[in-house]
Amino acid sequence: MLTYIALTIGLMGLFMAWRTGRKNSELQERIAQVNSRVYNLRREMQESQEKAEQELIALKFQLLKAQGELKITPEMKMQEIVAVHPQAQQVLAGFHLGGCSSCSFDPRQSLGEVAAVNGRELEPILVALNSLIVESNGNGFVSPEKLKTPNIQLHF
């Protein structure tokens, strides 16, 4: 009699363990689905943000061009651009143009040539450089939070 009771309790324990394992599998599958949705939403949000930033850059470029404040053009030589503003070299390095051996340039090349050789889009660079000049607060320097800076330090 005691054997039957122990056997019944054991079978109930096995059934409960199987049921708990099954529930655990279902919950893990649901968590994986939710994680996948979160990942996809995060990716879509990042793509939307990048697209909005590109549109903003294009609008800033058009605004600078319309206002006649486009001081730096793609035809300008790199040495002229660096001479225009003391922080222009930092902006260029922020776009991976100059600042390291893999992205160095000849100062006699034009900005358009350097951007093309290094595979960079020209409009964001022009916007950043022209914004640097426009936003200068009279002393030739722009506040650091408005300046796109490189992820490396330049030592001259």
Beta strands, then each sheet from edge to edge (+ up, - down):
end
